[in-house]
């Protein structure tokens, strides 16, 4: 399965593309989509859409894992990021991708084993799991790779396997 992980933003959208066979993951590509500062929001949203559409047509992912928004103190920044996230979701939907959303805590739990892990711990585990010499750069790309890893790991859960009967489950 080819997974596209996305860390949404307006100035910078991180992406990470992994191939996963259910047991091992391999980094295919990662990087960022950037938009120029001091340009109208509509122009930036259009560029994100077009660049993401090109990324999808180049790498042909089957699914997209995207971070759910979590607002801190700056609601103005949060609103523009939410608009960027909406454009990302629309593009993925129109390109036929299955879309999965994860909270930052879910990503940390999946990659590190601890939902309150520090960013440095997540980056170190991304590097180790994928057998990389260093963590992906910039941070937005590394976050996107962690999202893709989170999805790859969640798909191997017995709860997600079709017809699986997990004797330990309370479901």
SEZA-193668 format. One record per residue (C-alpha): residue in one letter; chain; x, y, z. Coordinates in steps of 0.02 Angstrom, whole numbers, plus 50000, padded with zeros to 5 digits. Each point is the difference from the previous one (the first is absolute). Example, Ala and Ser with C-alpha at 12.3 -4.5 7.8 and 13.67 -1.06 7.14 Angstrom:
residues 2
<res A chain A c1 50615 c2 49775 c3 50390>
<res S chain A c1 50069 c2 50172 c3 49967>
//
This chain:
residues 171
<res X chain A c1 50000 c2 50000 c3 50000>
<res X chain A c1 50064 c2 50174 c3 49959>
<res X chain A c1 49958 c2 50128 c3 50134>
<res X chain A c1 50006 c2 50189 c3 49984>
<res X chain A c1 50022 c2 50085 c3 50169>
<res X chain A c1 49960 c2 50186 c3 50008>
<res X chain A c1 50035 c2 50131 c3 50132>
<res X chain A c1 49881 c2 50142 c3 49953>
<res X chain A c1 50045 c2 50183 c3 49995>
<res X chain A c1 49992 c2 50154 c3 49891>
<res X chain A c1 50181 c2 50057 c3 49985>
<res X chain A c1 50064 c2 49821 c3 50007>
<res X chain A c1 49913 c2 49833 c3 49974>
<res X chain A c1 50108 c2 49852 c3 50047>
<res X chain A c1 49984 c2 49839 c3 49902>
<res X chain A c1 50069 c2 49826 c3 50023>
<res X chain A c1 49972 c2 49851 c3 49886>
<res X chain A c1 50028 c2 49824 c3 50064>
<res X chain A c1 49979 c2 49828 c3 49928>
<res X chain A c1 49940 c2 49872 c3 50127>
<res X chain A c1 49976 c2 49813 c3 49984>
<res X chain A c1 49917 c2 49992 c3 50171>
<res X chain A c1 50162 c2 49956 c3 50089>
<res X chain A c1 50133 c2 50112 c3 49927>
<res X chain A c1 49994 c2 50178 c3 49941>
<res X chain A c1 50113 c2 50084 c3 49873>
<res X chain A c1 50016 c2 50187 c3 49974>
<res X chain A c1 49965 c2 50044 c3 49819>
<res X chain A c1 50008 c2 50189 c3 50010>
<res X chain A c1 49972 c2 50145 c3 50118>
<res X chain A c1 50006 c2 50187 c3 49995>
<res X chain A c1 49892 c2 50155 c3 50008>
<res X chain A c1 49880 c2 50098 c3 49894>
<res X chain A c1 50033 c2 50184 c3 50032>
<res X chain A c1 49902 c2 50155 c3 49956>
<res X chain A c1 50073 c2 50175 c3 49992>
<res X chain A c1 49969 c2 50118 c3 50145>
<res X chain A c1 49905 c2 50161 c3 49969>
<res X chain A c1 49889 c2 49925 c3 49865>
<res X chain A c1 49812 c2 49988 c3 50011>
<res X chain A c1 49932 c2 49851 c3 50095>
<res X chain A c1 49900 c2 49943 c3 49849>
<res X chain A c1 50158 c2 49994 c3 49895>
<res X chain A c1 50089 c2 49898 c3 50134>
<res X chain A c1 49854 c2 49878 c3 50012>
<res X chain A c1 49999 c2 49980 c3 49811>
<res X chain A c1 50186 c2 49963 c3 49999>
<res X chain A c1 49982 c2 49870 c3 50138>
<res X chain A c1 49861 c2 49915 c3 49901>
<res X chain A c1 50097 c2 49998 c3 49837>
<res X chain A c1 50164 c2 49942 c3 50079>
<res X chain A c1 49913 c2 49863 c3 50099>
<res X chain A c1 49907 c2 49942 c3 49845>
<res X chain A c1 50166 c2 49987 c3 49908>
<res X chain A c1 50078 c2 49906 c3 50147>
<res X chain A c1 49857 c2 49875 c3 50000>
<res X chain A c1 50009 c2 49975 c3 49812>
<res X chain A c1 50189 c2 49973 c3 50010>
<res X chain A c1 50005 c2 49875 c3 50144>
<res X chain A c1 49827 c2 49918 c3 49991>
<res X chain A c1 49965 c2 49975 c3 50186>
<res X chain A c1 49851 c2 49894 c3 50048>
<res X chain A c1 49961 c2 50087 c3 50164>
<res X chain A c1 50035 c2 50164 c3 50087>
<res X chain A c1 50032 c2 50023 c3 50185>
<res X chain A c1 49978 c2 50179 c3 50061>
<res X chain A c1 50017 c2 50082 c3 50169>
<res X chain A c1 49842 c2 50059 c3 50086>
<res X chain A c1 50010 c2 50181 c3 50051>
<res X chain A c1 50037 c2 50046 c3 50178>
<res X chain A c1 49987 c2 50185 c3 50043>
<res X chain A c1 50119 c2 50077 c3 50123>
<res X chain A c1 49988 c2 50186 c3 50034>
<res X chain A c1 50001 c2 50082 c3 49828>
<res X chain A c1 49826 c2 49974 c3 49928>
<res X chain A c1 50039 c2 50108 c3 49848>
<res X chain A c1 50141 c2 49885 c3 49945>
<res X chain A c1 49888 c2 49851 c3 50040>
<res X chain A c1 49865 c2 50063 c3 49883>
<res X chain A c1 50117 c2 50018 c3 49852>
<res X chain A c1 50076 c2 49829 c3 50034>
<res X chain A c1 49823 c2 49929 c3 50007>
<res X chain A c1 49966 c2 50077 c3 49830>
<res X chain A c1 50159 c2 49921 c3 49932>
<res X chain A c1 49949 c2 49834 c3 50076>
<res X chain A c1 49831 c2 50014 c3 49915>
<res X chain A c1 50082 c2 50023 c3 49830>
<res X chain A c1 50113 c2 49851 c3 50035>
<res X chain A c1 49850 c2 49891 c3 50046>
<res X chain A c1 49906 c2 50055 c3 49844>
<res X chain A c1 50149 c2 49963 c3 49887>
<res X chain A c1 50025 c2 49827 c3 50076>
<res X chain A c1 49815 c2 49961 c3 49984>
<res X chain A c1 49994 c2 50055 c3 49818>
<res X chain A c1 50155 c2 49896 c3 49964>
<res X chain A c1 49913 c2 49847 c3 50071>
<res X chain A c1 50107 c2 49973 c3 50155>
<res X chain A c1 49934 c2 49920 c3 50159>
<res X chain A c1 50025 c2 50129 c3 50138>
<res X chain A c1 50048 c2 49963 c3 50180>
<res X chain A c1 50020 c2 50129 c3 50137>
<res X chain A c1 50110 c2 49987 c3 50154>
<res X chain A c1 50026 c2 50110 c3 50151>
<res X chain A c1 50177 c2 50049 c3 50051>
<res X chain A c1 49981 c2 49887 c3 50153>
<res X chain A c1 49953 c2 49851 c3 49891>
<res X chain A c1 50153 c2 50028 c3 49890>
<res X chain A c1 50115 c2 50010 c3 50151>
<res X chain A c1 49922 c2 49844 c3 50077>
<res X chain A c1 50019 c2 49903 c3 49838>
<res X chain A c1 50178 c2 50052 c3 49959>
<res X chain A c1 50077 c2 50016 c3 50174>
<res X chain A c1 49882 c2 49899 c3 50109>
<res X chain A c1 49961 c2 50151 c3 50109>
<res X chain A c1 49866 c2 50127 c3 49956>
<res X chain A c1 50087 c2 50144 c3 50088>
<res X chain A c1 50170 c2 49971 c3 49920>
<res X chain A c1 50110 c2 50148 c3 49957>
<res X chain A c1 50024 c2 50049 c3 49817>
<res X chain A c1 50183 c2 49946 c3 50009>
<res X chain A c1 49949 c2 49826 c3 50056>
<res X chain A c1 49879 c2 49984 c3 49853>
<res X chain A c1 50133 c2 50055 c3 49876>
<res X chain A c1 50126 c2 49878 c3 50073>
<res X chain A c1 49876 c2 49856 c3 49985>
<res X chain A c1 49954 c2 50047 c3 49821>
<res X chain A c1 50186 c2 49991 c3 49959>
<res X chain A c1 50020 c2 49831 c3 50087>
<res X chain A c1 49842 c2 49918 c3 49932>
<res X chain A c1 50043 c2 50047 c3 49822>
<res X chain A c1 50186 c2 49965 c3 50018>
<res X chain A c1 50049 c2 50176 c3 49950>
<res X chain A c1 50168 c2 50082 c3 50038>
<res X chain A c1 49909 c2 50156 c3 50061>
<res X chain A c1 49822 c2 50058 c3 50030>
<res X chain A c1 49911 c2 50075 c3 49850>
<res X chain A c1 50018 c2 50188 c3 49979>
<res X chain A c1 49919 c2 50124 c3 50019>
<res X chain A c1 49892 c2 49965 c3 50154>
<res X chain A c1 49838 c2 50012 c3 49900>
<res X chain A c1 50059 c2 49859 c3 49886>
<res X chain A c1 50052 c2 49896 c3 50151>
<res X chain A c1 49829 c2 50026 c3 50079>
<res X chain A c1 49917 c2 49942 c3 49839>
<res X chain A c1 50109 c2 49844 c3 49995>
<res X chain A c1 49949 c2 49964 c3 50181>
<res X chain A c1 49817 c2 50015 c3 49947>
<res X chain A c1 50027 c2 49875 c3 49859>
<res X chain A c1 50088 c2 49882 c3 50122>
<res X chain A c1 49854 c2 50018 c3 50121>
<res X chain A c1 49881 c2 49945 c3 49865>
<res X chain A c1 50111 c2 49856 c3 49944>
<res X chain A c1 50005 c2 49937 c3 50179>
<res X chain A c1 49814 c2 50023 c3 50031>
<res X chain A c1 49956 c2 49895 c3 49848>
<res X chain A c1 50088 c2 49849 c3 50076>
<res X chain A c1 49888 c2 50005 c3 50154>
<res X chain A c1 49892 c2 49846 c3 50023>
<res X chain A c1 49853 c2 50116 c3 50021>
<res X chain A c1 50025 c2 50064 c3 49822>
<res X chain A c1 50018 c2 49832 c3 49915>
<res X chain A c1 49844 c2 49946 c3 49908>
<res X chain A c1 49916 c2 49853 c3 50085>
<res X chain A c1 50128 c2 49996 c3 50141>
<res X chain A c1 49945 c2 49939 c3 50169>
<res X chain A c1 50109 c2 50075 c3 50134>
<res X chain A c1 49974 c2 49902 c3 50161>
<res X chain A c1 50071 c2 50145 c3 50101>
<res X chain A c1 49883 c2 50129 c3 49928>
<res X chain A c1 49853 c2 50070 c3 50095>
<res X chain A c1 49914 c2 50045 c3 49836>
//
